[in-house]
Amino acid sequence: MALYALDNVDDALDATRAFLTPVDRTTWVKLALVTLFVGGPGANFGGSQYSAGGNGGGPGTVPPADFGPRAWLLAAGIVGVVVLLALAFSFVGSVMEFVFVESLRNRTVTVRRYWSRRWRQGARLFGFRVVLGLFTLGAVLLFAAPFALSLLGFDAGFVPTGGALLGLLVVLLPVFVVLAVVVSLVDGFTTAFVVPIMLLEDCGVLDGWRRLWPTIPAQWTQYLAYVVAGFFLSLFGGLLVAVVTAVLAFALLVPFGLLFGLGIALLVFVAEPLGIAALVVFGLCYALAVVAAAALAQAPVQTYLRYYALLVLGDVDPALDLIPDQRRAVRAEDGDPVV
């Protein structure tokens, strides 16, 4: 039995090459903007901890920090702004999933038109991702609660300690691993397969899953092969993007190094505030340039990975083929029969 995940490795490369060549600057810039949200880095949120001292007051002791209402209000405001920015980024990324697939389907990158046509479906995908994220966060907090309470020194009958805590860890760790795998598969399949189904049948996320689900038990070996092959392809693509981005970031240090030198000169010989302001501006410009370089580097990688998923989906169920023209073109070049 042929494995579509292996057969489509070369076909996805041919489809990507046909889409991105001849090189068109406008297409690449638009595609880089789309993939910046689709395949861009996520946001990691970490908590801050502090410990207050006891009632010491002798010489050399540091008085405990006194966090008043204003400080807590400021902290809450900062956290709120960060969360809102993360949600806004996630919403844009959800809509861009449809813009991306529409661009690959029609072989034309038109952000405004596809956005206006698909933003409602993007909002549904955003809601699904939020619910999935909240479920995952709740499960993690539930698993971590006994250990956190034990570390914080809560002495209550329902808080395990010692051997009971270790036994609970042994029981919960496999459950947590299974949960992480399931959530990753649900999120990955939603992006790779459900989004194209939503485009094809103009439906919501749950209807897309209802359409996809019967094919999974029927063709589970094909999906398993896709998961394994897709993992290694994504890993290789990520390493490739990292290397190219590092090379471009190093190359950008040549012009920006001159600007940084100018900022240092202003700092030393002219005025310290002016030099600091110049260094901050040049630093921000350099960071934006590196982000733009990373987006350009990952555009072909993300295009390849998405074409790969679309080709596998169409082979698993021809009724779900979103790119029949591209499939026929690449397989005609290879001399393969096209069904």
C-alpha positions as CSV (number, residue, x, y, z in Angstrom):
1,M,0.0,0.0,0.0
2,A,1.4,3.4,-1.0
3,L,1.8,5.9,1.7
4,Y,0.6,9.3,0.5
5,A,2.8,11.1,3.1
6,L,5.9,9.7,1.3
7,D,4.6,10.1,-2.2
8,N,3.8,13.8,-1.8
9,V,7.2,14.9,-0.4
10,D,8.5,15.6,-3.9
11,D,5.1,16.7,-5.3
12,A,4.8,19.4,-2.6
13,L,8.3,20.7,-3.5
14,D,7.2,20.9,-7.2
15,A,4.0,22.7,-6.3
16,T,5.9,25.2,-4.1
17,R,8.4,25.8,-6.9
18,A,5.6,26.4,-9.4
19,F,3.9,28.9,-7.0
20,L,7.0,30.9,-6.0
21,T,8.8,31.0,-9.4
22,P,9.5,33.1,-11.3
23,V,10.3,35.3,-8.3
24,D,7.9,38.2,-7.8
25,R,8.8,40.7,-5.2
26,T,5.2,41.7,-4.4
27,T,4.1,38.1,-4.0
28,W,7.0,37.2,-1.7
29,V,6.4,40.3,0.5
30,K,2.7,39.5,0.8
31,L,3.3,35.9,1.5
32,A,5.9,36.8,4.1
33,L,3.4,39.0,5.9
34,V,0.8,36.1,5.9
35,T,3.3,33.5,7.1
36,L,4.5,35.8,9.8
37,F,1.2,35.3,11.5
38,V,0.5,31.8,10.4
39,G,3.9,30.3,11.2
40,G,5.4,33.0,13.4
41,P,6.7,32.4,16.9
42,G,4.2,32.1,19.7
43,A,4.1,34.0,22.9
44,N,5.3,32.5,26.1
45,F,3.8,33.9,29.3
46,G,5.7,33.3,32.5
47,G,4.7,34.3,36.0
48,S,6.9,36.4,38.2
49,Q,7.7,35.3,41.8
50,Y,8.9,37.2,44.8
51,S,9.5,36.2,48.3
52,A,9.0,38.5,51.3
53,G,11.2,38.3,54.3
54,G,10.2,37.7,57.8
55,N,10.0,40.3,60.6
56,G,13.7,41.1,60.5
57,G,14.8,44.6,61.3
58,G,18.4,44.3,62.4
59,P,21.3,45.9,60.8
60,G,22.0,44.9,57.2
61,T,18.5,43.4,56.6
62,V,16.5,44.5,53.6
63,P,13.0,45.5,54.3
64,P,10.4,43.5,52.3
65,A,8.9,45.1,49.3
66,D,5.6,46.8,49.9
67,F,3.4,46.3,46.9
68,G,0.6,48.8,47.2
69,P,-2.7,48.9,45.3
70,R,-1.2,51.1,42.5
71,A,1.6,48.6,41.9
72,W,-0.8,45.7,41.7
73,L,-3.1,47.8,39.4
74,L,-0.1,48.6,37.2
75,A,0.9,44.9,37.1
76,A,-2.6,43.9,36.2
77,G,-2.7,46.5,33.5
78,I,0.5,45.3,31.9
79,V,-0.7,41.7,32.0
80,G,-4.0,42.7,30.5
81,V,-2.3,44.6,27.7
82,V,0.0,41.6,27.0
83,V,-3.0,39.2,26.9
84,L,-5.0,41.5,24.6
85,L,-2.0,41.8,22.2
86,A,-1.6,38.0,22.3
87,L,-5.4,37.5,21.5
88,A,-5.2,40.1,18.7
89,F,-2.2,38.3,17.2
90,S,-4.0,35.0,17.5
91,F,-7.2,36.4,15.9
92,V,-5.2,37.8,13.0
93,G,-3.3,34.5,12.7
94,S,-6.6,32.6,12.6
95,V,-7.9,34.7,9.7
96,M,-4.5,34.5,8.0
97,E,-4.8,30.7,7.9
98,F,-7.6,31.1,5.4
99,V,-5.9,33.8,3.5
100,F,-2.9,31.5,3.2
101,V,-4.8,28.5,2.0
102,E,-6.8,30.6,-0.4
103,S,-3.6,32.1,-1.8
104,L,-2.2,28.6,-2.4
105,R,-5.4,27.4,-3.9
106,N,-5.8,30.3,-6.3
107,R,-2.0,30.8,-6.7
108,T,-2.5,34.5,-6.1
109,V,-1.8,36.3,-2.8
110,T,-4.5,38.9,-2.2
111,V,-4.7,39.7,1.5
112,R,-7.5,42.2,1.6
113,R,-9.9,40.3,-0.6
114,Y,-9.4,37.0,1.1
115,W,-9.6,38.6,4.5
116,S,-13.0,40.2,3.8
117,R,-14.3,36.9,2.4
118,R,-13.0,34.6,5.2
119,W,-12.7,36.7,8.4
120,R,-15.9,35.1,9.9
121,Q,-14.5,31.6,9.5
122,G,-11.3,32.9,10.9
123,A,-13.2,34.2,14.0
124,R,-14.7,30.7,14.4
125,L,-11.2,29.2,14.2
126,F,-10.0,31.7,16.8
127,G,-12.8,30.8,19.1
128,F,-12.0,27.1,18.7
129,R,-8.3,27.8,19.5
130,V,-9.2,29.9,22.6
131,V,-11.4,27.1,23.9
132,L,-8.8,24.5,23.2
133,G,-6.1,26.7,24.9
134,L,-8.3,27.3,28.0
135,F,-9.0,23.6,28.2
136,T,-5.3,22.8,28.1
137,L,-4.5,25.6,30.6
138,G,-7.2,24.3,33.0
139,A,-5.8,20.7,32.7
140,V,-2.3,21.9,33.4
141,L,-3.4,23.9,36.4
142,L,-5.4,20.9,37.7
143,F,-2.4,18.6,37.4
144,A,0.0,21.1,38.9
145,A,-2.2,22.2,41.8
146,P,-1.3,19.4,44.2
147,F,2.5,19.9,43.6
148,A,2.2,23.7,43.9
149,L,0.2,23.5,47.1
150,S,2.7,21.0,48.6
151,L,5.7,23.2,47.6
152,L,3.9,26.3,49.1
153,G,3.6,24.4,52.4
154,F,-0.1,24.0,52.6
155,D,-0.9,21.6,55.4
156,A,-4.3,20.1,54.7
157,G,-5.7,16.6,54.4
158,F,-6.3,16.9,50.7
159,V,-2.7,17.9,49.8
160,P,-0.4,14.9,49.2
161,T,3.1,14.9,50.7
162,G,6.1,12.6,50.5
163,G,5.5,9.3,48.9
164,A,1.9,10.1,48.1
165,L,3.1,13.1,46.1
166,L,5.6,11.0,44.2
167,G,2.9,8.4,43.5
168,L,0.6,11.1,42.2
169,L,3.4,12.3,39.9
170,V,3.9,8.8,38.5
171,V,0.2,8.5,37.8
172,L,-0.4,12.0,36.4
173,L,2.7,12.3,34.2
174,P,1.6,9.7,31.5
175,V,-1.9,11.4,31.6
176,F,-0.3,14.7,31.0
177,V,1.8,13.3,28.1
178,V,-1.2,11.8,26.5
179,L,-3.2,15.0,26.9
180,A,-0.3,17.0,25.3
181,V,-0.2,14.6,22.3
182,V,-4.0,14.7,21.8
183,V,-4.1,18.5,22.0
184,S,-1.2,18.8,19.6
185,L,-2.9,16.5,17.1
186,V,-6.2,18.3,17.4
187,D,-4.6,21.6,16.8
188,G,-2.4,20.4,14.0
189,F,-5.1,18.5,12.2
190,T,-7.4,21.6,12.5
191,T,-4.9,23.8,10.9
192,A,-3.7,21.3,8.2
193,F,-7.0,19.6,7.3
194,V,-10.1,21.2,8.8
195,V,-9.2,24.7,7.6
196,P,-9.2,23.5,3.9
197,I,-12.4,21.6,4.5
198,M,-14.0,24.8,5.9
199,L,-12.9,26.6,2.7
200,L,-14.1,23.9,0.4
201,E,-17.5,23.4,2.0
202,D,-18.0,26.9,3.5
203,C,-18.6,25.5,7.0
204,G,-17.5,26.0,10.6
205,V,-14.9,24.3,12.6
206,L,-17.1,21.6,14.1
207,D,-18.7,20.8,10.8
208,G,-15.2,20.6,9.3
209,W,-14.2,18.1,11.9
210,R,-17.4,16.1,11.3
211,R,-16.4,15.9,7.7
212,L,-12.8,14.9,8.4
213,W,-13.4,12.4,11.2
214,P,-14.8,9.5,9.1
215,T,-11.6,9.5,7.0
216,I,-9.3,9.2,10.1
217,P,-10.3,5.7,11.2
218,A,-10.7,4.6,7.6
219,Q,-7.2,5.8,6.6
220,W,-5.5,5.9,10.0
221,T,-2.2,4.5,8.5
222,Q,-2.1,7.4,6.0
223,Y,-2.6,10.0,8.8
224,L,0.0,8.3,11.0
225,A,2.5,8.4,8.2
226,Y,1.7,12.1,7.7
227,V,2.2,12.8,11.4
228,V,5.6,11.1,11.4
229,A,6.8,12.6,8.1
230,G,5.3,16.0,8.9
231,F,7.2,16.1,12.2
232,F,10.6,15.5,10.5
233,L,9.8,17.9,7.6
234,S,8.7,20.6,10.1
235,L,11.9,20.0,12.1
236,F,14.1,20.3,9.1
237,G,12.2,23.3,7.8
238,G,12.5,25.0,11.2
239,L,16.3,24.4,11.3
240,L,16.6,25.7,7.7
241,V,14.7,28.9,8.6
242,A,16.8,29.4,11.7
243,V,20.1,29.0,9.7
244,V,18.9,31.4,7.0
245,T,17.6,33.9,9.5
246,A,20.9,33.8,11.4
247,V,22.9,34.4,8.2
248,L,20.7,37.3,7.3
249,A,20.8,38.8,10.8
250,F,24.6,38.6,10.7
251,A,24.6,40.3,7.2
252,L,22.3,43.0,8.6
253,L,24.9,43.8,11.2
254,V,27.1,45.4,8.6
255,P,24.9,48.4,7.8
256,F,23.4,48.5,11.3
257,G,26.8,48.3,12.9
258,L,27.6,51.7,11.3
259,L,24.4,53.1,12.7
260,F,25.2,51.6,16.2
261,G,28.7,53.2,15.9
262,L,27.0,56.6,15.1
263,G,24.8,56.1,18.2
264,I,27.8,55.4,20.4
265,A,29.5,58.5,19.0
266,L,26.5,60.6,19.8
267,L,26.4,59.1,23.3
268,V,30.1,59.8,24.0
269,F,30.8,63.1,22.2
270,V,27.5,64.9,21.8
271,A,24.8,64.3,24.4
272,E,24.0,61.2,26.4
273,P,20.1,61.4,25.9
274,L,20.5,61.8,22.2
275,G,22.9,58.9,21.9
276,I,20.6,56.6,24.0
277,A,17.6,57.6,21.9
278,A,19.5,56.9,18.7
279,L,20.7,53.5,20.0
280,V,17.1,52.6,21.0
281,V,15.8,53.6,17.5
282,F,18.5,51.7,15.7
283,G,18.0,48.7,17.9
284,L,14.3,48.6,17.2
285,C,14.9,49.0,13.4
286,Y,17.4,46.1,13.5
287,A,14.9,43.9,15.4
288,L,12.2,44.7,12.8
289,A,14.7,44.0,10.0
290,V,15.5,40.6,11.5
291,V,11.8,39.8,11.9
292,A,11.3,40.7,8.2
293,A,14.2,38.5,7.2
294,A,12.8,35.6,9.3
295,A,9.4,36.1,7.6
296,L,10.9,36.0,4.1
297,A,12.9,32.9,5.1
298,Q,10.0,31.0,6.4
299,A,7.6,31.9,3.5
300,P,8.7,29.1,1.2
301,V,9.0,26.6,4.1
302,Q,5.4,27.3,5.3
303,T,4.2,27.1,1.7
304,Y,5.8,23.7,1.2
305,L,4.4,22.3,4.4
306,R,0.9,23.5,3.6
307,Y,1.0,22.2,0.1
308,Y,2.2,18.9,1.5
309,A,-0.8,18.7,3.8
310,L,-3.3,19.7,1.1
311,L,-1.9,17.0,-1.3
312,V,-2.1,14.3,1.4
313,L,-5.7,15.3,2.2
314,G,-6.7,15.2,-1.4
315,D,-5.2,11.7,-1.8
316,V,-6.9,10.4,1.3
317,D,-10.3,11.7,0.1
318,P,-10.5,13.0,-3.5
319,A,-13.8,14.8,-2.6
320,L,-11.7,17.0,-0.2
321,D,-9.1,18.0,-2.8
322,L,-8.7,21.7,-2.6
323,I,-5.9,22.0,-5.2
324,P,-6.8,19.6,-8.1
325,D,-5.1,21.9,-10.7
326,Q,-1.8,22.0,-8.9
327,R,-2.0,18.2,-8.3
328,R,-2.5,17.5,-12.0
329,A,0.3,19.9,-13.0
330,V,2.9,18.4,-10.7
331,R,2.0,14.8,-11.4
332,A,1.9,15.4,-15.2
333,E,5.4,16.7,-14.9
334,D,6.5,13.6,-13.1
335,G,4.7,11.4,-15.5
336,D,2.4,9.9,-12.9
337,P,-1.2,9.1,-13.6
338,V,-3.7,11.7,-12.2
339,V,-7.0,10.3,-10.9
